[in-house]
Amino acid sequence: MPILLGLDLGTTSVSAVAIDEAGTLLHAANRAHHAYVDGLPEGHAEQDLSAIEQAARDCLGEILAAASEPPVCLALTGQMHGFLFCDAAGSPLSRLITWQDRRCLQADAGGQSPLEELRSRLPSDVASKLGCQIRAGYAIATWFAMQRREQLPQSDYRLCDVTAAIAQTLTGSQSGSFSSASTKLGSRLKIDPTFAASWGVWDQTQNSYCEEMLVAAGLEVDRLPQAVASGSQCGRVSAAAAEQWGLPEGMPVMVGIGDNQASFLGAVQSSEEEVLINIGTGGQVAWSHSASTDHPAIEIRPFVGKQFLHVGAGLAGGDAYAWLVGQLQSWLAEFEVSVDEEQIHRILADAHARLTPEEKKSAPVCEPFFRGTRTDPDRRGVLSNLGQNNTQLGQLTHAVIAGVVDCLCEQYELSNAPLAGRKRVVVAGNFFQHHRWAADRIAERWQIPVVFPDQREQAARGAALLALRNMENGSP
């Protein structure tokens, strides 16, 4: 029975899965990669690729050790919007600059931020071509900020996403390690529309790079990877990588797909009837639709087939609950009381479980935008409906978690292109695993069933499912 591998290079961890030809999950593995680099200037968010690579090797090693058959292909997905620089020969020239980077928001001497300047250069209709407004964390915005501040590499360079970096490690003719300068990148780099769109450089109306954006930013198209269809083959496992990673030599490696689209593929059974709400560090609501336009608050992203993925993103997620936990630790420290994070999680969960229905109903109302939103980075959180008797720990917990869920539901309700036949909601992400009652809140609000995915590691599985679909259709 042939098996397919999926690898998800996430923001905080790496996941790998093996599925069979029916799409059933056979094995799964996960490793935190601890790749964030400390001590950077304010607003910078970068990761060490070698740490991500090591976590990927460990995950795939665990999967291969458990598998009864050799895999037939490896599909990739990972964190979107970010990028790194490499030279024409393939050596990395930078760390991975992630979607959490905010350097483009920092005003220059004239008082205008690079993001504001870039937006001012764009034609008024470019957002409809891109499917979104350019925001902080998008590769084009970060690149433009670095260009304006003369921080680009001095030598010839190319842009590369995280999945392409790992793919070229696996398919390069000389090496199976990203840290080696002999890995062949340059003209071999490939990118699919989902990643290109997440960079802010993809014209969805023409299915090609957006000329207006590149001209406005001053970015030459030759510095971008070759654009290919989602799920295409980008190469085969080299002899060196086969030895170092334990993968079959010559096995196809697929071009990476964005983790948002991959998670949708891995979680949803019927794309015409289901809405996905995925909450991890951040939160997203997504659904598949043929419409190529929507409310300005909704992003339109490339998807498979002739569909688009409508996404409400960049709001609050698990980071809002982490704020509450961190604040409690900080307050207790003022009293010289030290309580570890896991204990606070248990205390808050127990306090919430003791609430009566009336106490939940009378709890404060929270708008949990403590770090701003993608559309308004300067927006801040609000805690309202405060009274003398409704600020128990359980009620504050309820307010923050309910606020996270409510803001995503409100995003969907803004849509001009909702699902006509919406029958259920699929909820995914660690947030719902820890706060399962949040799913009940969605069911009560929309009066439809809310279910959890029947299989784990949706992004890695979704990438593998896309590869399976392409193989069944004769590609690669």
C-alpha positions as a Markdown table, in Angstrom:
| # | Residue | x | y | z |
|---|---|---|---|---|
| 1 | Met | 0.0 | 0.0 | 0.0 |
| 2 | Pro | 1.7 | 3.3 | -1.1 |
| 3 | Ile | 2.1 | 6.0 | 1.5 |
| 4 | Leu | 2.6 | 9.7 | 1.1 |
| 5 | Leu | 4.4 | 12.1 | 3.5 |
| 6 | Gly | 3.3 | 15.6 | 4.4 |
| 7 | Leu | 5.5 | 18.0 | 6.2 |
| 8 | Asp | 4.3 | 21.3 | 7.9 |
| 9 | Leu | 7.0 | 23.9 | 8.7 |
| 10 | Gly | 5.0 | 26.0 | 11.2 |
| 11 | Thr | 5.7 | 29.1 | 13.2 |
| 12 | Thr | 6.5 | 27.3 | 16.4 |
| 13 | Ser | 6.7 | 23.6 | 15.5 |
| 14 | Val | 7.1 | 21.1 | 12.7 |
| 15 | Ser | 4.7 | 18.4 | 12.0 |
| 16 | Ala | 4.9 | 15.3 | 9.7 |
| 17 | Val | 2.3 | 12.8 | 8.7 |
| 18 | Ala | 2.0 | 9.6 | 6.6 |
| 19 | Ile | -1.3 | 8.9 | 4.8 |
| 20 | Asp | -2.5 | 6.0 | 2.6 |
| 21 | Glu | -4.1 | 6.2 | -0.8 |
| 22 | Ala | -7.5 | 6.6 | 0.8 |
| 23 | Gly | -6.3 | 9.7 | 2.7 |
| 24 | Thr | -6.3 | 8.0 | 6.0 |
| 25 | Leu | -3.8 | 9.2 | 8.6 |
| 26 | Leu | -1.4 | 6.4 | 9.4 |
| 27 | His | 1.3 | 8.2 | 11.5 |
| 28 | Ala | 1.9 | 11.7 | 12.8 |
| 29 | Ala | 4.8 | 13.4 | 14.6 |
| 30 | Asn | 5.4 | 16.9 | 16.0 |
| 31 | Arg | 8.4 | 18.8 | 17.3 |
| 32 | Ala | 8.8 | 22.3 | 18.6 |
| 33 | His | 11.6 | 23.9 | 16.7 |
| 34 | His | 12.6 | 26.8 | 19.0 |
| 35 | Ala | 13.9 | 28.6 | 16.0 |
| 36 | Tyr | 13.2 | 32.2 | 17.1 |
| 37 | Val | 16.2 | 34.4 | 17.4 |
| 38 | Asp | 16.5 | 36.6 | 20.5 |
| 39 | Gly | 18.1 | 40.0 | 20.8 |
| 40 | Leu | 17.0 | 41.4 | 17.5 |
| 41 | Pro | 16.0 | 45.1 | 17.1 |
| 42 | Glu | 12.5 | 46.0 | 18.0 |
| 43 | Gly | 9.9 | 44.9 | 15.4 |
| 44 | His | 12.2 | 42.2 | 13.9 |
| 45 | Ala | 11.0 | 38.6 | 13.9 |
| 46 | Glu | 13.5 | 36.0 | 12.5 |
| 47 | Gln | 14.1 | 32.3 | 12.8 |
| 48 | Asp | 17.1 | 30.0 | 12.4 |
| 49 | Leu | 16.5 | 27.7 | 9.4 |
| 50 | Ser | 18.8 | 25.0 | 10.8 |
| 51 | Ala | 16.6 | 24.6 | 13.8 |
| 52 | Ile | 13.6 | 24.1 | 11.6 |
| 53 | Glu | 15.5 | 21.7 | 9.4 |
| 54 | Gln | 16.5 | 19.6 | 12.5 |
| 55 | Ala | 12.9 | 19.4 | 13.7 |
| 56 | Ala | 11.8 | 18.4 | 10.2 |
| 57 | Arg | 14.4 | 15.6 | 10.1 |
| 58 | Asp | 13.3 | 14.3 | 13.6 |
| 59 | Cys | 9.7 | 14.3 | 12.6 |
| 60 | Leu | 10.3 | 12.5 | 9.3 |
| 61 | Gly | 12.6 | 10.0 | 11.0 |
| 62 | Glu | 9.9 | 9.1 | 13.5 |
| 63 | Ile | 7.4 | 8.7 | 10.7 |
| 64 | Leu | 9.7 | 6.5 | 8.6 |
| 65 | Ala | 10.6 | 4.3 | 11.6 |
| 66 | Ala | 6.9 | 3.6 | 12.1 |
| 67 | Ala | 5.9 | 3.1 | 8.4 |
| 68 | Ser | 5.6 | -0.4 | 7.0 |
| 69 | Glu | 6.2 | 0.7 | 3.4 |
| 70 | Pro | 8.6 | 3.3 | 1.8 |
| 71 | Pro | 6.9 | 6.6 | 0.9 |
| 72 | Val | 6.2 | 7.6 | -2.7 |
| 73 | Cys | 6.4 | 11.4 | -2.3 |
| 74 | Leu | 6.8 | 14.2 | 0.1 |
| 75 | Ala | 4.4 | 17.2 | 0.2 |
| 76 | Leu | 5.3 | 20.4 | 1.9 |
| 77 | Thr | 3.4 | 23.3 | 3.6 |
| 78 | Gly | 4.4 | 25.9 | 6.1 |
| 79 | Gln | 4.1 | 29.4 | 7.6 |
| 80 | Met | 3.2 | 32.0 | 5.0 |
| 81 | His | 4.2 | 35.6 | 4.3 |
| 82 | Gly | 7.8 | 35.2 | 5.4 |
| 83 | Phe | 11.0 | 34.8 | 3.3 |
| 84 | Leu | 14.7 | 34.6 | 3.3 |
| 85 | Phe | 17.5 | 35.7 | 1.0 |
| 86 | Cys | 19.8 | 33.3 | -0.8 |
| 87 | Asp | 22.5 | 33.9 | -3.4 |
| 88 | Ala | 22.5 | 32.6 | -6.9 |
| 89 | Ala | 24.6 | 29.6 | -5.9 |
| 90 | Gly | 22.3 | 28.6 | -3.1 |
| 91 | Ser | 23.9 | 29.9 | 0.0 |
| 92 | Pro | 21.5 | 31.4 | 2.6 |
| 93 | Leu | 22.2 | 35.1 | 3.0 |
| 94 | Ser | 19.7 | 35.7 | 5.9 |
| 95 | Arg | 17.6 | 34.0 | 8.5 |
| 96 | Leu | 13.9 | 33.4 | 7.8 |
| 97 | Ile | 12.1 | 36.7 | 8.3 |
| 98 | Thr | 8.6 | 35.7 | 9.5 |
| 99 | Trp | 5.1 | 36.9 | 9.1 |
| 100 | Gln | 5.4 | 38.5 | 12.6 |
| 101 | Asp | 8.0 | 41.0 | 11.5 |
| 102 | Arg | 6.9 | 44.6 | 11.9 |
| 103 | Arg | 9.9 | 46.6 | 10.8 |
| 104 | Cys | 7.9 | 48.1 | 7.9 |
| 105 | Leu | 5.7 | 49.9 | 10.4 |
| 106 | Gln | 8.6 | 51.9 | 11.9 |
| 107 | Ala | 8.5 | 55.5 | 10.6 |
| 108 | Asp | 11.6 | 56.9 | 8.9 |
| 109 | Ala | 13.0 | 60.4 | 9.3 |
| 110 | Gly | 10.2 | 61.9 | 7.3 |
| 111 | Gly | 7.6 | 60.5 | 9.6 |
| 112 | Gln | 6.2 | 58.0 | 7.1 |
| 113 | Ser | 6.6 | 54.3 | 7.5 |
| 114 | Pro | 7.8 | 52.1 | 4.6 |
| 115 | Leu | 4.4 | 50.4 | 4.5 |
| 116 | Glu | 2.6 | 53.7 | 4.2 |
| 117 | Glu | 5.0 | 54.8 | 1.4 |
| 118 | Leu | 4.5 | 51.5 | -0.5 |
| 119 | Arg | 0.7 | 51.7 | -0.3 |
| 120 | Ser | 0.8 | 55.3 | -1.5 |
| 121 | Arg | 2.7 | 54.2 | -4.7 |
| 122 | Leu | 0.1 | 51.6 | -5.6 |
| 123 | Pro | -2.8 | 52.1 | -8.1 |
| 124 | Ser | -6.2 | 52.2 | -6.5 |
| 125 | Asp | -7.3 | 48.9 | -8.0 |
| 126 | Val | -4.3 | 46.8 | -7.1 |
| 127 | Ala | -5.9 | 45.4 | -3.9 |
| 128 | Ser | -8.6 | 43.7 | -6.0 |
| 129 | Lys | -5.9 | 42.0 | -8.1 |
| 130 | Leu | -3.9 | 40.9 | -5.0 |
| 131 | Gly | -7.0 | 39.8 | -3.1 |
| 132 | Cys | -6.0 | 41.8 | -0.1 |
| 133 | Gln | -4.4 | 45.0 | 1.3 |
| 134 | Ile | -0.6 | 44.9 | 1.8 |
| 135 | Arg | 0.0 | 44.4 | 5.5 |
| 136 | Ala | 2.9 | 44.2 | 8.0 |
| 137 | Gly | 4.6 | 40.9 | 7.8 |
| 138 | Tyr | 4.0 | 40.4 | 4.1 |
| 139 | Ala | 7.3 | 39.7 | 2.3 |
| 140 | Ile | 7.0 | 42.6 | -0.1 |
| 141 | Ala | 6.4 | 45.1 | 2.8 |
| 142 | Thr | 9.4 | 43.8 | 4.7 |
| 143 | Trp | 11.6 | 43.7 | 1.6 |
| 144 | Phe | 10.6 | 47.3 | 0.7 |
| 145 | Ala | 11.5 | 48.5 | 4.2 |
| 146 | Met | 14.9 | 46.9 | 4.0 |
| 147 | Gln | 15.4 | 48.4 | 0.5 |
| 148 | Arg | 14.5 | 51.9 | 1.8 |
| 149 | Arg | 17.0 | 51.5 | 4.7 |
| 150 | Glu | 19.7 | 50.0 | 2.5 |
| 151 | Gln | 19.6 | 46.7 | 4.4 |
| 152 | Leu | 19.4 | 44.3 | 1.4 |
| 153 | Pro | 22.2 | 41.9 | 0.7 |
| 154 | Gln | 25.1 | 43.6 | -1.1 |
| 155 | Ser | 25.6 | 40.6 | -3.4 |
| 156 | Asp | 23.2 | 39.1 | -5.9 |
| 157 | Tyr | 20.3 | 37.5 | -4.2 |
| 158 | Arg | 17.0 | 35.7 | -4.6 |
| 159 | Leu | 13.9 | 35.5 | -2.4 |
| 160 | Cys | 12.8 | 32.1 | -1.0 |
| 161 | Asp | 10.0 | 30.8 | 1.2 |
| 162 | Val | 10.5 | 28.3 | 4.0 |
| 163 | Thr | 9.2 | 25.3 | 2.1 |
| 164 | Ala | 11.4 | 26.1 | -0.9 |
| 165 | Ala | 14.4 | 26.3 | 1.3 |
| 166 | Ile | 13.8 | 22.8 | 2.7 |
| 167 | Ala | 12.8 | 21.4 | -0.7 |
| 168 | Gln | 16.1 | 22.5 | -2.2 |
| 169 | Thr | 17.9 | 21.0 | 0.8 |
| 170 | Leu | 16.3 | 17.7 | -0.2 |
| 171 | Thr | 16.6 | 18.0 | -4.0 |
| 172 | Gly | 20.0 | 19.7 | -4.3 |
| 173 | Ser | 22.6 | 17.6 | -6.0 |
| 174 | Gln | 25.4 | 18.2 | -3.5 |
| 175 | Ser | 24.0 | 18.3 | 0.0 |
| 176 | Gly | 21.3 | 17.2 | 2.3 |
| 177 | Ser | 21.8 | 20.1 | 4.7 |
| 178 | Phe | 20.5 | 23.7 | 4.5 |
| 179 | Ser | 23.6 | 24.9 | 6.2 |
| 180 | Ser | 25.8 | 23.8 | 3.3 |
| 181 | Ala | 26.7 | 26.4 | 0.8 |
| 182 | Ser | 26.7 | 23.8 | -2.0 |
| 183 | Thr | 23.0 | 23.3 | -2.1 |
| 184 | Lys | 21.8 | 24.4 | -5.6 |
| 185 | Leu | 19.1 | 27.0 | -5.4 |
| 186 | Gly | 18.9 | 30.1 | -7.7 |
| 187 | Ser | 17.0 | 29.3 | -10.9 |
| 188 | Arg | 15.7 | 26.0 | -9.4 |
| 189 | Leu | 13.6 | 27.8 | -6.8 |
| 190 | Lys | 9.9 | 27.4 | -7.2 |
| 191 | Ile | 6.8 | 28.9 | -5.6 |
| 192 | Asp | 3.1 | 28.3 | -5.9 |
| 193 | Pro | 0.3 | 30.9 | -6.1 |
| 194 | Thr | -0.6 | 30.4 | -2.4 |
| 195 | Phe | 2.8 | 31.5 | -1.2 |
| 196 | Ala | 3.3 | 34.1 | -3.8 |
| 197 | Ala | -0.1 | 35.7 | -2.8 |
| 198 | Ser | 1.0 | 35.6 | 0.8 |
| 199 | Trp | 4.1 | 37.7 | -0.2 |
| 200 | Gly | 1.8 | 40.3 | -1.7 |
| 201 | Val | 3.1 | 40.0 | -5.2 |
| 202 | Trp | 0.5 | 37.7 | -6.9 |
| 203 | Asp | -2.1 | 39.0 | -9.4 |
| 204 | Gln | -5.1 | 36.6 | -9.0 |
| 205 | Thr | -6.9 | 38.1 | -12.0 |
| 206 | Gln | -3.9 | 37.2 | -14.3 |
| 207 | Asn | -2.6 | 34.2 | -12.3 |
| 208 | Ser | 0.9 | 35.7 | -12.5 |
| 209 | Tyr | 3.2 | 38.1 | -10.6 |
| 210 | Cys | 1.6 | 41.5 | -10.1 |
| 211 | Glu | 3.5 | 43.9 | -12.4 |
| 212 | Glu | 2.0 | 47.0 | -10.7 |
| 213 | Met | 3.3 | 45.8 | -7.3 |
| 214 | Leu | 6.7 | 45.0 | -8.5 |
| 215 | Val | 7.1 | 48.3 | -10.3 |
| 216 | Ala | 5.8 | 50.3 | -7.2 |
| 217 | Ala | 8.2 | 48.5 | -4.9 |
| 218 | Gly | 11.2 | 48.4 | -7.3 |
| 219 | Leu | 11.6 | 44.6 | -7.1 |
| 220 | Glu | 12.9 | 42.9 | -10.2 |
| 221 | Val | 10.9 | 39.8 | -11.1 |
| 222 | Asp | 14.2 | 37.9 | -11.7 |
| 223 | Arg | 14.7 | 37.9 | -7.9 |
| 224 | Leu | 11.5 | 35.9 | -7.4 |
| 225 | Pro | 11.1 | 32.1 | -7.7 |
| 226 | Gln | 9.6 | 30.5 | -10.7 |
| 227 | Ala | 5.8 | 30.3 | -10.2 |
| 228 | Val | 4.3 | 26.9 | -10.7 |
| 229 | Ala | 0.9 | 25.2 | -10.0 |
| 230 | Ser | 0.1 | 24.2 | -6.4 |
| 231 | Gly | 1.1 | 20.7 | -5.7 |
| 232 | Ser | 3.6 | 20.5 | -8.6 |
| 233 | Gln | 6.7 | 18.5 | -8.3 |
| 234 | Cys | 9.8 | 20.7 | -7.6 |
| 235 | Gly | 12.4 | 17.9 | -7.7 |
| 236 | Arg | 13.5 | 14.6 | -6.4 |
| 237 | Val | 15.4 | 13.5 | -3.3 |
| 238 | Ser | 19.1 | 13.6 | -4.0 |
| 239 | Ala | 21.6 | 10.9 | -3.0 |
| 240 | Ala | 23.1 | 13.1 | -0.3 |
| 241 | Ala | 19.7 | 14.0 | 1.2 |
| 242 | Ala | 18.5 | 10.3 | 1.0 |
| 243 | Glu | 21.5 | 9.3 | 3.2 |
| 244 | Gln | 21.1 | 12.1 | 5.7 |
| 245 | Trp | 17.3 | 12.2 | 5.9 |
| 246 | Gly | 16.6 | 8.5 | 5.4 |
| 247 | Leu | 14.3 | 9.1 | 2.5 |
| 248 | Pro | 14.2 | 7.1 | -0.7 |
| 249 | Glu | 16.6 | 8.5 | -3.3 |
| 250 | Gly | 14.7 | 9.9 | -6.3 |
| 251 | Met | 11.4 | 10.3 | -4.5 |
| 252 | Pro | 9.4 | 13.2 | -5.7 |
| 253 | Val | 9.2 | 16.4 | -3.6 |
| 254 | Met | 6.3 | 18.7 | -4.1 |
| 255 | Val | 6.3 | 22.5 | -4.2 |
| 256 | Gly | 5.0 | 23.9 | -0.9 |
| 257 | Ile | 1.5 | 25.1 | -0.5 |
| 258 | Gly | 0.5 | 27.8 | 2.1 |
| 259 | Asp | -0.5 | 26.4 | 5.5 |
| 260 | Asn | -3.8 | 28.2 | 5.5 |
| 261 | Gln | -4.9 | 26.4 | 2.3 |
| 262 | Ala | -3.3 | 23.1 | 3.4 |
| 263 | Ser | -5.2 | 23.2 | 6.7 |
| 264 | Phe | -8.5 | 23.8 | 4.9 |
| 265 | Leu | -7.8 | 20.8 | 2.7 |
| 266 | Gly | -6.9 | 18.6 | 5.6 |
| 267 | Ala | -9.8 | 19.6 | 7.9 |
| 268 | Val | -12.8 | 20.1 | 5.7 |
| 269 | Gln | -14.8 | 17.2 | 4.1 |
| 270 | Ser | -17.2 | 19.3 | 1.9 |
| 271 | Ser | -15.8 | 22.6 | 0.8 |
| 272 | Glu | -19.2 | 23.8 | -0.4 |
| 273 | Glu | -20.9 | 23.3 | 2.9 |
| 274 | Glu | -18.3 | 23.8 | 5.6 |
| 275 | Val | -16.6 | 26.8 | 7.3 |
| 276 | Leu | -13.3 | 26.3 | 9.0 |
| 277 | Ile | -12.4 | 28.3 | 12.1 |
| 278 | Asn | -8.7 | 27.6 | 13.0 |
| 279 | Ile | -7.2 | 29.1 | 16.1 |
| 280 | Gly | -3.6 | 28.6 | 17.2 |
| 281 | Thr | -1.4 | 31.5 | 18.0 |
| 282 | Gly | -3.6 | 33.6 | 15.7 |
| 283 | Gly | -7.1 | 33.0 | 14.4 |
| 284 | Gln | -8.7 | 32.5 | 11.0 |
| 285 | Val | -12.1 | 31.8 | 9.6 |
| 286 | Ala | -12.0 | 30.4 | 6.0 |
| 287 | Trp | -14.3 | 29.0 | 3.4 |
| 288 | Ser | -14.1 | 28.1 | -0.3 |
| 289 | His | -16.1 | 30.0 | -2.8 |
| 290 | Ser | -16.1 | 30.7 | -6.6 |
| 291 | Ala | -16.4 | 34.5 | -6.0 |
| 292 | Ser | -13.1 | 36.4 | -6.5 |
| 293 | Thr | -14.3 | 39.5 | -4.6 |
| 294 | Asp | -15.7 | 40.1 | -1.1 |
| 295 | His | -15.9 | 42.6 | 1.7 |
| 296 | Pro | -12.7 | 44.6 | 2.2 |
| 297 | Ala | -12.1 | 42.9 | 5.6 |
| 298 | Ile | -12.0 | 39.5 | 3.9 |
| 299 | Glu | -8.9 | 38.4 | 2.0 |
| 300 | Ile | -9.2 | 36.4 | -1.2 |
| 301 | Arg | -6.5 | 33.8 | -1.5 |
| 302 | Pro | -5.6 | 31.3 | -4.3 |
| 303 | Phe | -6.9 | 27.8 | -3.8 |
| 304 | Val | -7.1 | 24.6 | -5.8 |
| 305 | Gly | -9.2 | 24.1 | -8.8 |
| 306 | Lys | -11.3 | 27.2 | -9.8 |
| 307 | Gln | -12.1 | 28.2 | -6.3 |
| 308 | Phe | -10.8 | 30.9 | -4.0 |
| 309 | Leu | -10.3 | 30.8 | -0.3 |
| 310 | His | -12.1 | 33.6 | 1.5 |
| 311 | Val | -10.2 | 34.3 | 4.8 |
| 312 | Gly | -10.9 | 36.5 | 7.8 |
| 313 | Ala | -7.4 | 36.6 | 9.4 |
| 314 | Gly | -5.1 | 38.8 | 11.4 |
| 315 | Leu | -7.4 | 39.1 | 14.4 |
| 316 | Ala | -7.0 | 37.6 | 17.8 |
| 317 | Gly | -6.2 | 34.0 | 18.6 |
| 318 | Gly | -4.5 | 32.0 | 21.3 |
| 319 | Asp | -2.1 | 34.9 | 21.9 |
| 320 | Ala | -5.0 | 36.7 | 23.6 |
| 321 | Tyr | -5.4 | 34.0 | 26.2 |
| 322 | Ala | -1.6 | 33.9 | 26.6 |
| 323 | Trp | -1.8 | 37.6 | 27.4 |
| 324 | Leu | -4.2 | 36.8 | 30.3 |
| 325 | Val | -1.9 | 34.1 | 31.6 |
| 326 | Gly | 1.2 | 36.3 | 31.3 |
| 327 | Gln | -0.6 | 39.2 | 33.1 |
| 328 | Leu | -1.5 | 36.9 | 36.0 |
| 329 | Gln | 2.1 | 35.7 | 36.3 |
| 330 | Ser | 3.3 | 39.3 | 36.3 |
| 331 | Trp | 0.8 | 40.4 | 38.9 |
| 332 | Leu | 1.6 | 37.5 | 41.2 |
| 333 | Ala | 5.3 | 38.3 | 40.8 |
| 334 | Glu | 4.7 | 41.7 | 42.3 |
| 335 | Phe | 3.6 | 39.8 | 45.5 |
| 336 | Glu | 6.8 | 37.6 | 45.2 |
| 337 | Val | 4.6 | 34.6 | 44.3 |
| 338 | Ser | 5.9 | 32.4 | 41.5 |
| 339 | Val | 3.3 | 30.2 | 39.7 |
| 340 | Asp | 4.3 | 28.3 | 36.6 |
| 341 | Glu | 2.3 | 28.6 | 33.4 |
| 342 | Glu | 0.8 | 25.2 | 33.4 |
| 343 | Gln | -0.6 | 25.7 | 36.9 |
| 344 | Ile | -2.2 | 29.0 | 35.9 |
| 345 | His | -3.8 | 27.2 | 32.9 |
| 346 | Arg | -5.3 | 24.6 | 35.3 |
| 347 | Ile | -6.5 | 27.3 | 37.7 |
| 348 | Leu | -8.2 | 29.3 | 35.0 |
| 349 | Ala | -9.8 | 26.2 | 33.5 |
| 350 | Asp | -11.1 | 25.1 | 36.9 |
| 351 | Ala | -12.4 | 28.6 | 37.7 |
| 352 | His | -14.3 | 28.7 | 34.4 |
| 353 | Ala | -15.8 | 25.3 | 34.9 |
| 354 | Arg | -17.3 | 26.5 | 38.2 |
| 355 | Leu | -19.2 | 29.4 | 36.6 |
| 356 | Thr | -22.9 | 29.3 | 36.6 |
| 357 | Pro | -24.8 | 30.1 | 33.4 |
| 358 | Glu | -25.8 | 33.5 | 34.9 |
| 359 | Glu | -22.2 | 34.3 | 35.8 |
| 360 | Lys | -21.1 | 33.5 | 32.2 |
| 361 | Lys | -23.9 | 35.7 | 30.8 |
| 362 | Ser | -22.9 | 38.6 | 33.1 |
| 363 | Ala | -19.2 | 38.3 | 32.4 |
| 364 | Pro | -17.2 | 41.3 | 31.0 |
| 365 | Val | -17.1 | 41.7 | 27.2 |
| 366 | Cys | -13.6 | 41.5 | 25.7 |
| 367 | Glu | -12.3 | 42.8 | 22.4 |
| 368 | Pro | -9.0 | 40.9 | 22.5 |
| 369 | Phe | -6.9 | 42.9 | 20.1 |
| 370 | Phe | -4.0 | 43.4 | 22.5 |
| 371 | Arg | -1.4 | 43.4 | 19.7 |
| 372 | Gly | -3.5 | 45.2 | 17.1 |
| 373 | Thr | -5.0 | 43.5 | 14.1 |
| 374 | Arg | -3.6 | 43.0 | 10.6 |
| 375 | Thr | -5.8 | 45.8 | 9.2 |
| 376 | Asp | -5.2 | 48.1 | 12.2 |
| 377 | Pro | -1.9 | 47.4 | 14.0 |
| 378 | Asp | -2.5 | 50.3 | 16.4 |
| 379 | Arg | -5.8 | 49.0 | 17.6 |
| 380 | Arg | -5.9 | 47.8 | 21.2 |
| 381 | Gly | -8.0 | 45.5 | 23.3 |
| 382 | Val | -11.1 | 46.6 | 25.2 |
| 383 | Leu | -12.6 | 45.1 | 28.4 |
| 384 | Ser | -16.1 | 46.5 | 29.0 |
| 385 | Asn | -19.2 | 45.7 | 31.0 |
| 386 | Leu | -17.1 | 45.7 | 34.1 |
| 387 | Gly | -19.0 | 45.6 | 37.4 |
| 388 | Gln | -18.3 | 45.2 | 41.0 |
| 389 | Asn | -19.2 | 41.5 | 41.0 |
| 390 | Asn | -18.4 | 40.1 | 37.6 |
| 391 | Thr | -14.6 | 40.0 | 37.5 |
| 392 | Gln | -13.8 | 36.6 | 39.0 |
| 393 | Leu | -11.0 | 34.8 | 37.3 |
| 394 | Gly | -13.4 | 32.4 | 35.6 |
| 395 | Gln | -15.4 | 35.3 | 34.2 |
| 396 | Leu | -12.3 | 37.1 | 32.9 |
| 397 | Thr | -11.2 | 33.8 | 31.3 |
| 398 | His | -14.7 | 33.5 | 29.7 |
| 399 | Ala | -14.5 | 37.0 | 28.4 |
| 400 | Val | -11.2 | 36.6 | 26.7 |
| 401 | Ile | -11.9 | 33.2 | 25.1 |
| 402 | Ala | -15.4 | 34.2 | 24.0 |
| 403 | Gly | -14.0 | 37.4 | 22.6 |
| 404 | Val | -11.5 | 35.5 | 20.4 |
| 405 | Val | -14.3 | 33.3 | 19.0 |
| 406 | Asp | -16.8 | 36.1 | 18.5 |
| 407 | Cys | -14.4 | 38.3 | 16.5 |
| 408 | Leu | -13.9 | 35.5 | 14.0 |
| 409 | Cys | -17.6 | 34.8 | 13.7 |
| 410 | Glu | -18.1 | 38.5 | 13.1 |
| 411 | Gln | -15.6 | 38.4 | 10.3 |
| 412 | Tyr | -17.6 | 35.8 | 8.5 |
| 413 | Glu | -20.8 | 37.7 | 9.0 |
| 414 | Leu | -19.3 | 40.7 | 7.2 |
| 415 | Ser | -18.8 | 38.6 | 4.0 |
| 416 | Asn | -20.6 | 39.5 | 0.8 |
| 417 | Ala | -20.0 | 35.9 | -0.4 |
| 418 | Pro | -21.0 | 33.6 | 2.4 |
| 419 | Leu | -21.7 | 29.9 | 1.7 |
| 420 | Ala | -25.2 | 29.5 | 0.3 |
| 421 | Gly | -25.4 | 25.9 | 1.6 |
| 422 | Arg | -23.5 | 26.3 | 4.9 |
| 423 | Lys | -24.3 | 23.2 | 7.0 |
| 424 | Arg | -21.6 | 22.9 | 9.6 |
| 425 | Val | -18.5 | 24.5 | 11.1 |
| 426 | Val | -15.2 | 22.6 | 11.5 |
| 427 | Val | -13.0 | 23.9 | 14.3 |
| 428 | Ala | -9.3 | 23.2 | 14.5 |
| 429 | Gly | -6.2 | 24.3 | 16.4 |
| 430 | Asn | -4.9 | 23.8 | 19.9 |
| 431 | Phe | -7.1 | 26.6 | 21.2 |
| 432 | Phe | -10.2 | 24.5 | 20.8 |
| 433 | Gln | -8.5 | 21.4 | 22.2 |
| 434 | His | -7.8 | 23.4 | 25.4 |
| 435 | His | -11.2 | 25.3 | 25.5 |
| 436 | Arg | -13.7 | 22.9 | 23.9 |
| 437 | Trp | -16.6 | 24.9 | 25.2 |
| 438 | Ala | -15.7 | 27.6 | 22.7 |
| 439 | Ala | -17.0 | 25.3 | 19.9 |
| 440 | Asp | -20.4 | 25.2 | 21.7 |
| 441 | Arg | -20.5 | 29.0 | 21.6 |
| 442 | Ile | -20.2 | 29.0 | 17.8 |
| 443 | Ala | -22.9 | 26.3 | 17.5 |
| 444 | Glu | -25.2 | 28.4 | 19.6 |
| 445 | Arg | -24.5 | 31.6 | 17.7 |
| 446 | Trp | -25.1 | 30.1 | 14.2 |
| 447 | Gln | -27.4 | 27.3 | 15.1 |
| 448 | Ile | -25.6 | 24.6 | 13.1 |
| 449 | Pro | -23.4 | 21.7 | 14.1 |
| 450 | Val | -19.8 | 22.3 | 15.0 |
| 451 | Val | -17.3 | 19.4 | 14.7 |
| 452 | Phe | -13.7 | 18.7 | 15.3 |
| 453 | Pro | -11.5 | 17.3 | 12.4 |
| 454 | Asp | -11.5 | 13.5 | 12.5 |
| 455 | Gln | -7.7 | 13.4 | 11.9 |
| 456 | Arg | -4.7 | 15.3 | 13.4 |
| 457 | Glu | -2.2 | 17.6 | 11.8 |
| 458 | Gln | -4.5 | 19.1 | 9.3 |
| 459 | Ala | -1.9 | 21.2 | 7.4 |
| 460 | Ala | 0.6 | 18.4 | 6.9 |
| 461 | Arg | -2.3 | 16.0 | 5.9 |
| 462 | Gly | -3.8 | 18.6 | 3.6 |
| 463 | Ala | -0.5 | 19.0 | 1.7 |
| 464 | Ala | -0.3 | 15.2 | 1.4 |
| 465 | Leu | -3.9 | 15.0 | 0.2 |
| 466 | Leu | -3.2 | 17.6 | -2.6 |
| 467 | Ala | -0.2 | 15.5 | -3.7 |
| 468 | Leu | -2.4 | 12.4 | -3.7 |
| 469 | Arg | -5.0 | 14.2 | -5.8 |
| 470 | Asn | -2.4 | 15.3 | -8.3 |
| 471 | Met | -0.9 | 11.8 | -8.6 |
| 472 | Glu | -4.4 | 10.3 | -9.2 |
| 473 | Asn | -4.9 | 12.9 | -12.0 |
| 474 | Gly | -1.6 | 11.9 | -13.6 |
| 475 | Ser | 0.6 | 14.6 | -12.1 |
| 476 | Pro | 3.5 | 14.6 | -11.2 |
